[in-house]
Amino acid sequence: MSEIKLLTSCLVAFFALVNPIHKILVITSLQDQFNDKQLRYLSFKSSFTAMLILILFLFLGELIFNYVFHIQLYAFKVACGVILFYNGIDGLQKGAFLKIEKNIKIDDILTVPIAMPMIAGPATITAAVTFPSHYGKANTIITIVIALALNLILMLFAKQIGRFLNRLNVMNALIRITGLIVATIGLQLVFDGIANYIGTFS
């Protein structure tokens, strides 16, 4: 039973970091430029790409950080937190998370910025690297797969969800609230990184 609780705790924490509401709003904002078939392709391909990125970091994160780039995880947390904070403030102020050129092809935005950093972003990459030590590697892998599958389902139904939100006249407010949450997560990452750095002196 404790194993189920551990997996559930890991899933809830990771799913919150994936922030599916953010992805729904992003997909909704692209409806004027791409048709339903293109958006389904974007949702499936970006989710699969993000899953590969996260699992790669789960297995090789510390190796990549410490031996390839010679950086510490706390530095990565601070840098990613700043980026996430900026993205959140951008959404909060402008009421939109993603604005792209009219003639851009869908494959040009599939990996960057949709798969990374919007799905496999600073918070989820950090979680993929750090969660195994607390929740276990198997639980973290299962969590990544389930969380991204749930996120994919919501992305596929983004049009219907967006239509419902517009009917309630809450879309703009939700974008700005989500922007605030994203910015807050970014700040938390910065504080965690600083705390980890200070901890190296004790």
MODELLER restraints for C-alpha pairs under 7 A, 6 or more apart:
rsr = mdl.restraints
at = mdl.atoms
rsr.add(forms.Gaussian(group=physical.xy_distance, feature=features.Distance(at['CA:6:A'], at['CA:135:A']), mean=6.38, stdev=0.5))
rsr.add(forms.Gaussian(group=physical.xy_distance, feature=features.Distance(at['CA:7:A'], at['CA:139:A']), mean=5.55, stdev=0.5))
rsr.add(forms.Gaussian(group=physical.xy_distance, feature=features.Distance(at['CA:10:A'], at['CA:135:A']), mean=6.52, stdev=0.5))
rsr.add(forms.Gaussian(group=physical.xy_distance, feature=features.Distance(at['CA:10:A'], at['CA:140:A']), mean=6.89, stdev=0.5))
rsr.add(forms.Gaussian(group=physical.xy_distance, feature=features.Distance(at['CA:10:A'], at['CA:143:A']), mean=6.63, stdev=0.5))
rsr.add(forms.Gaussian(group=physical.xy_distance, feature=features.Distance(at['CA:11:A'], at['CA:143:A']), mean=5.01, stdev=0.5))
rsr.add(forms.Gaussian(group=physical.xy_distance, feature=features.Distance(at['CA:11:A'], at['CA:147:A']), mean=6.72, stdev=0.5))
rsr.add(forms.Gaussian(group=physical.xy_distance, feature=features.Distance(at['CA:14:A'], at['CA:124:A']), mean=6.90, stdev=0.5))
rsr.add(forms.Gaussian(group=physical.xy_distance, feature=features.Distance(at['CA:15:A'], at['CA:147:A']), mean=5.32, stdev=0.5))
rsr.add(forms.Gaussian(group=physical.xy_distance, feature=features.Distance(at['CA:17:A'], at['CA:123:A']), mean=6.07, stdev=0.5))
rsr.add(forms.Gaussian(group=physical.xy_distance, feature=features.Distance(at['CA:17:A'], at['CA:124:A']), mean=5.96, stdev=0.5))
rsr.add(forms.Gaussian(group=physical.xy_distance, feature=features.Distance(at['CA:18:A'], at['CA:119:A']), mean=6.17, stdev=0.5))
rsr.add(forms.Gaussian(group=physical.xy_distance, feature=features.Distance(at['CA:18:A'], at['CA:124:A']), mean=6.39, stdev=0.5))
rsr.add(forms.Gaussian(group=physical.xy_distance, feature=features.Distance(at['CA:20:A'], at['CA:151:A']), mean=5.42, stdev=0.5))
rsr.add(forms.Gaussian(group=physical.xy_distance, feature=features.Distance(at['CA:22:A'], at['CA:178:A']), mean=6.60, stdev=0.5))
rsr.add(forms.Gaussian(group=physical.xy_distance, feature=features.Distance(at['CA:23:A'], at['CA:155:A']), mean=6.41, stdev=0.5))
rsr.add(forms.Gaussian(group=physical.xy_distance, feature=features.Distance(at['CA:24:A'], at['CA:154:A']), mean=6.62, stdev=0.5))
rsr.add(forms.Gaussian(group=physical.xy_distance, feature=features.Distance(at['CA:24:A'], at['CA:155:A']), mean=5.34, stdev=0.5))
rsr.add(forms.Gaussian(group=physical.xy_distance, feature=features.Distance(at['CA:24:A'], at['CA:158:A']), mean=4.96, stdev=0.5))
rsr.add(forms.Gaussian(group=physical.xy_distance, feature=features.Distance(at['CA:26:A'], at['CA:97:A']), mean=6.38, stdev=0.5))
rsr.add(forms.Gaussian(group=physical.xy_distance, feature=features.Distance(at['CA:26:A'], at['CA:98:A']), mean=6.29, stdev=0.5))
rsr.add(forms.Gaussian(group=physical.xy_distance, feature=features.Distance(at['CA:27:A'], at['CA:155:A']), mean=6.69, stdev=0.5))
rsr.add(forms.Gaussian(group=physical.xy_distance, feature=features.Distance(at['CA:27:A'], at['CA:158:A']), mean=6.31, stdev=0.5))
rsr.add(forms.Gaussian(group=physical.xy_distance, feature=features.Distance(at['CA:28:A'], at['CA:158:A']), mean=5.97, stdev=0.5))
rsr.add(forms.Gaussian(group=physical.xy_distance, feature=features.Distance(at['CA:28:A'], at['CA:159:A']), mean=5.88, stdev=0.5))
rsr.add(forms.Gaussian(group=physical.xy_distance, feature=features.Distance(at['CA:28:A'], at['CA:162:A']), mean=6.10, stdev=0.5))
rsr.add(forms.Gaussian(group=physical.xy_distance, feature=features.Distance(at['CA:33:A'], at['CA:102:A']), mean=6.85, stdev=0.5))
rsr.add(forms.Gaussian(group=physical.xy_distance, feature=features.Distance(at['CA:40:A'], at['CA:156:A']), mean=6.13, stdev=0.5))
rsr.add(forms.Gaussian(group=physical.xy_distance, feature=features.Distance(at['CA:42:A'], at['CA:110:A']), mean=6.06, stdev=0.5))
rsr.add(forms.Gaussian(group=physical.xy_distance, feature=features.Distance(at['CA:43:A'], at['CA:152:A']), mean=6.32, stdev=0.5))
rsr.add(forms.Gaussian(group=physical.xy_distance, feature=features.Distance(at['CA:43:A'], at['CA:155:A']), mean=6.25, stdev=0.5))
rsr.add(forms.Gaussian(group=physical.xy_distance, feature=features.Distance(at['CA:43:A'], at['CA:156:A']), mean=6.65, stdev=0.5))
rsr.add(forms.Gaussian(group=physical.xy_distance, feature=features.Distance(at['CA:44:A'], at['CA:152:A']), mean=6.85, stdev=0.5))
rsr.add(forms.Gaussian(group=physical.xy_distance, feature=features.Distance(at['CA:46:A'], at['CA:110:A']), mean=5.60, stdev=0.5))
rsr.add(forms.Gaussian(group=physical.xy_distance, feature=features.Distance(at['CA:46:A'], at['CA:111:A']), mean=6.11, stdev=0.5))
rsr.add(forms.Gaussian(group=physical.xy_distance, feature=features.Distance(at['CA:46:A'], at['CA:114:A']), mean=6.26, stdev=0.5))
rsr.add(forms.Gaussian(group=physical.xy_distance, feature=features.Distance(at['CA:46:A'], at['CA:115:A']), mean=4.51, stdev=0.5))
rsr.add(forms.Gaussian(group=physical.xy_distance, feature=features.Distance(at['CA:47:A'], at['CA:115:A']), mean=6.25, stdev=0.5))
rsr.add(forms.Gaussian(group=physical.xy_distance, feature=features.Distance(at['CA:47:A'], at['CA:148:A']), mean=6.49, stdev=0.5))
rsr.add(forms.Gaussian(group=physical.xy_distance, feature=features.Distance(at['CA:47:A'], at['CA:152:A']), mean=6.48, stdev=0.5))
rsr.add(forms.Gaussian(group=physical.xy_distance, feature=features.Distance(at['CA:49:A'], at['CA:115:A']), mean=6.06, stdev=0.5))
rsr.add(forms.Gaussian(group=physical.xy_distance, feature=features.Distance(at['CA:50:A'], at['CA:115:A']), mean=4.89, stdev=0.5))
rsr.add(forms.Gaussian(group=physical.xy_distance, feature=features.Distance(at['CA:50:A'], at['CA:116:A']), mean=6.49, stdev=0.5))
rsr.add(forms.Gaussian(group=physical.xy_distance, feature=features.Distance(at['CA:50:A'], at['CA:119:A']), mean=6.10, stdev=0.5))
rsr.add(forms.Gaussian(group=physical.xy_distance, feature=features.Distance(at['CA:50:A'], at['CA:120:A']), mean=5.03, stdev=0.5))
rsr.add(forms.Gaussian(group=physical.xy_distance, feature=features.Distance(at['CA:51:A'], at['CA:144:A']), mean=6.96, stdev=0.5))
rsr.add(forms.Gaussian(group=physical.xy_distance, feature=features.Distance(at['CA:51:A'], at['CA:145:A']), mean=7.00, stdev=0.5))
rsr.add(forms.Gaussian(group=physical.xy_distance, feature=features.Distance(at['CA:53:A'], at['CA:120:A']), mean=6.82, stdev=0.5))
rsr.add(forms.Gaussian(group=physical.xy_distance, feature=features.Distance(at['CA:54:A'], at['CA:120:A']), mean=6.28, stdev=0.5))
rsr.add(forms.Gaussian(group=physical.xy_distance, feature=features.Distance(at['CA:54:A'], at['CA:125:A']), mean=5.89, stdev=0.5))
rsr.add(forms.Gaussian(group=physical.xy_distance, feature=features.Distance(at['CA:54:A'], at['CA:128:A']), mean=6.02, stdev=0.5))
rsr.add(forms.Gaussian(group=physical.xy_distance, feature=features.Distance(at['CA:57:A'], at['CA:125:A']), mean=6.68, stdev=0.5))
rsr.add(forms.Gaussian(group=physical.xy_distance, feature=features.Distance(at['CA:57:A'], at['CA:128:A']), mean=6.34, stdev=0.5))
rsr.add(forms.Gaussian(group=physical.xy_distance, feature=features.Distance(at['CA:57:A'], at['CA:129:A']), mean=6.02, stdev=0.5))
rsr.add(forms.Gaussian(group=physical.xy_distance, feature=features.Distance(at['CA:58:A'], at['CA:128:A']), mean=4.85, stdev=0.5))
rsr.add(forms.Gaussian(group=physical.xy_distance, feature=features.Distance(at['CA:58:A'], at['CA:129:A']), mean=4.85, stdev=0.5))
rsr.add(forms.Gaussian(group=physical.xy_distance, feature=features.Distance(at['CA:61:A'], at['CA:129:A']), mean=5.62, stdev=0.5))
rsr.add(forms.Gaussian(group=physical.xy_distance, feature=features.Distance(at['CA:65:A'], at['CA:71:A']), mean=5.10, stdev=0.5))
rsr.add(forms.Gaussian(group=physical.xy_distance, feature=features.Distance(at['CA:65:A'], at['CA:72:A']), mean=6.19, stdev=0.5))
rsr.add(forms.Gaussian(group=physical.xy_distance, feature=features.Distance(at['CA:65:A'], at['CA:73:A']), mean=6.95, stdev=0.5))
rsr.add(forms.Gaussian(group=physical.xy_distance, feature=features.Distance(at['CA:66:A'], at['CA:72:A']), mean=6.22, stdev=0.5))
rsr.add(forms.Gaussian(group=physical.xy_distance, feature=features.Distance(at['CA:74:A'], at['CA:193:A']), mean=4.16, stdev=0.5))
rsr.add(forms.Gaussian(group=physical.xy_distance, feature=features.Distance(at['CA:74:A'], at['CA:194:A']), mean=6.77, stdev=0.5))
rsr.add(forms.Gaussian(group=physical.xy_distance, feature=features.Distance(at['CA:74:A'], at['CA:196:A']), mean=5.80, stdev=0.5))
rsr.add(forms.Gaussian(group=physical.xy_distance, feature=features.Distance(at['CA:74:A'], at['CA:197:A']), mean=6.02, stdev=0.5))
rsr.add(forms.Gaussian(group=physical.xy_distance, feature=features.Distance(at['CA:75:A'], at['CA:193:A']), mean=6.33, stdev=0.5))
rsr.add(forms.Gaussian(group=physical.xy_distance, feature=features.Distance(at['CA:77:A'], at['CA:126:A']), mean=6.82, stdev=0.5))
rsr.add(forms.Gaussian(group=physical.xy_distance, feature=features.Distance(at['CA:77:A'], at['CA:189:A']), mean=5.49, stdev=0.5))
rsr.add(forms.Gaussian(group=physical.xy_distance, feature=features.Distance(at['CA:77:A'], at['CA:190:A']), mean=6.07, stdev=0.5))
rsr.add(forms.Gaussian(group=physical.xy_distance, feature=features.Distance(at['CA:77:A'], at['CA:193:A']), mean=5.12, stdev=0.5))
rsr.add(forms.Gaussian(group=physical.xy_distance, feature=features.Distance(at['CA:78:A'], at['CA:189:A']), mean=6.11, stdev=0.5))
rsr.add(forms.Gaussian(group=physical.xy_distance, feature=features.Distance(at['CA:78:A'], at['CA:190:A']), mean=4.24, stdev=0.5))
rsr.add(forms.Gaussian(group=physical.xy_distance, feature=features.Distance(at['CA:78:A'], at['CA:193:A']), mean=5.22, stdev=0.5))
rsr.add(forms.Gaussian(group=physical.xy_distance, feature=features.Distance(at['CA:80:A'], at['CA:122:A']), mean=4.87, stdev=0.5))
rsr.add(forms.Gaussian(group=physical.xy_distance, feature=features.Distance(at['CA:81:A'], at['CA:122:A']), mean=6.87, stdev=0.5))
rsr.add(forms.Gaussian(group=physical.xy_distance, feature=features.Distance(at['CA:81:A'], at['CA:186:A']), mean=3.93, stdev=0.5))
rsr.add(forms.Gaussian(group=physical.xy_distance, feature=features.Distance(at['CA:81:A'], at['CA:187:A']), mean=5.86, stdev=0.5))
rsr.add(forms.Gaussian(group=physical.xy_distance, feature=features.Distance(at['CA:81:A'], at['CA:189:A']), mean=4.85, stdev=0.5))
rsr.add(forms.Gaussian(group=physical.xy_distance, feature=features.Distance(at['CA:81:A'], at['CA:190:A']), mean=5.02, stdev=0.5))
rsr.add(forms.Gaussian(group=physical.xy_distance, feature=features.Distance(at['CA:82:A'], at['CA:186:A']), mean=6.06, stdev=0.5))
rsr.add(forms.Gaussian(group=physical.xy_distance, feature=features.Distance(at['CA:82:A'], at['CA:190:A']), mean=6.81, stdev=0.5))
rsr.add(forms.Gaussian(group=physical.xy_distance, feature=features.Distance(at['CA:84:A'], at['CA:122:A']), mean=6.97, stdev=0.5))
rsr.add(forms.Gaussian(group=physical.xy_distance, feature=features.Distance(at['CA:84:A'], at['CA:182:A']), mean=6.45, stdev=0.5))
rsr.add(forms.Gaussian(group=physical.xy_distance, feature=features.Distance(at['CA:84:A'], at['CA:183:A']), mean=6.05, stdev=0.5))
rsr.add(forms.Gaussian(group=physical.xy_distance, feature=features.Distance(at['CA:84:A'], at['CA:186:A']), mean=4.73, stdev=0.5))
rsr.add(forms.Gaussian(group=physical.xy_distance, feature=features.Distance(at['CA:85:A'], at['CA:182:A']), mean=6.54, stdev=0.5))
rsr.add(forms.Gaussian(group=physical.xy_distance, feature=features.Distance(at['CA:85:A'], at['CA:183:A']), mean=3.93, stdev=0.5))
rsr.add(forms.Gaussian(group=physical.xy_distance, feature=features.Distance(at['CA:85:A'], at['CA:184:A']), mean=6.81, stdev=0.5))
rsr.add(forms.Gaussian(group=physical.xy_distance, feature=features.Distance(at['CA:85:A'], at['CA:186:A']), mean=4.47, stdev=0.5))
rsr.add(forms.Gaussian(group=physical.xy_distance, feature=features.Distance(at['CA:85:A'], at['CA:187:A']), mean=6.20, stdev=0.5))
rsr.add(forms.Gaussian(group=physical.xy_distance, feature=features.Distance(at['CA:86:A'], at['CA:183:A']), mean=6.80, stdev=0.5))
rsr.add(forms.Gaussian(group=physical.xy_distance, feature=features.Distance(at['CA:87:A'], at['CA:183:A']), mean=6.98, stdev=0.5))
rsr.add(forms.Gaussian(group=physical.xy_distance, feature=features.Distance(at['CA:88:A'], at['CA:179:A']), mean=4.11, stdev=0.5))
rsr.add(forms.Gaussian(group=physical.xy_distance, feature=features.Distance(at['CA:88:A'], at['CA:180:A']), mean=5.81, stdev=0.5))
rsr.add(forms.Gaussian(group=physical.xy_distance, feature=features.Distance(at['CA:88:A'], at['CA:182:A']), mean=4.77, stdev=0.5))
rsr.add(forms.Gaussian(group=physical.xy_distance, feature=features.Distance(at['CA:88:A'], at['CA:183:A']), mean=4.21, stdev=0.5))
rsr.add(forms.Gaussian(group=physical.xy_distance, feature=features.Distance(at['CA:89:A'], at['CA:179:A']), mean=6.03, stdev=0.5))
rsr.add(forms.Gaussian(group=physical.xy_distance, feature=features.Distance(at['CA:89:A'], at['CA:180:A']), mean=6.68, stdev=0.5))
rsr.add(forms.Gaussian(group=physical.xy_distance, feature=features.Distance(at['CA:89:A'], at['CA:183:A']), mean=5.96, stdev=0.5))
rsr.add(forms.Gaussian(group=physical.xy_distance, feature=features.Distance(at['CA:91:A'], at['CA:97:A']), mean=4.94, stdev=0.5))
rsr.add(forms.Gaussian(group=physical.xy_distance, feature=features.Distance(at['CA:91:A'], at['CA:175:A']), mean=6.69, stdev=0.5))
rsr.add(forms.Gaussian(group=physical.xy_distance, feature=features.Distance(at['CA:91:A'], at['CA:176:A']), mean=6.01, stdev=0.5))
rsr.add(forms.Gaussian(group=physical.xy_distance, feature=features.Distance(at['CA:91:A'], at['CA:179:A']), mean=4.82, stdev=0.5))
rsr.add(forms.Gaussian(group=physical.xy_distance, feature=features.Distance(at['CA:92:A'], at['CA:176:A']), mean=4.24, stdev=0.5))
rsr.add(forms.Gaussian(group=physical.xy_distance, feature=features.Distance(at['CA:92:A'], at['CA:177:A']), mean=6.97, stdev=0.5))
rsr.add(forms.Gaussian(group=physical.xy_distance, feature=features.Distance(at['CA:92:A'], at['CA:179:A']), mean=4.64, stdev=0.5))
rsr.add(forms.Gaussian(group=physical.xy_distance, feature=features.Distance(at['CA:92:A'], at['CA:180:A']), mean=6.03, stdev=0.5))
rsr.add(forms.Gaussian(group=physical.xy_distance, feature=features.Distance(at['CA:95:A'], at['CA:172:A']), mean=6.20, stdev=0.5))
rsr.add(forms.Gaussian(group=physical.xy_distance, feature=features.Distance(at['CA:95:A'], at['CA:175:A']), mean=5.84, stdev=0.5))
rsr.add(forms.Gaussian(group=physical.xy_distance, feature=features.Distance(at['CA:95:A'], at['CA:176:A']), mean=5.76, stdev=0.5))
rsr.add(forms.Gaussian(group=physical.xy_distance, feature=features.Distance(at['CA:96:A'], at['CA:175:A']), mean=6.71, stdev=0.5))
rsr.add(forms.Gaussian(group=physical.xy_distance, feature=features.Distance(at['CA:131:A'], at['CA:140:A']), mean=6.42, stdev=0.5))
rsr.add(forms.Gaussian(group=physical.xy_distance, feature=features.Distance(at['CA:132:A'], at['CA:140:A']), mean=5.94, stdev=0.5))
rsr.add(forms.Gaussian(group=physical.xy_distance, feature=features.Distance(at['CA:165:A'], at['CA:171:A']), mean=5.38, stdev=0.5))
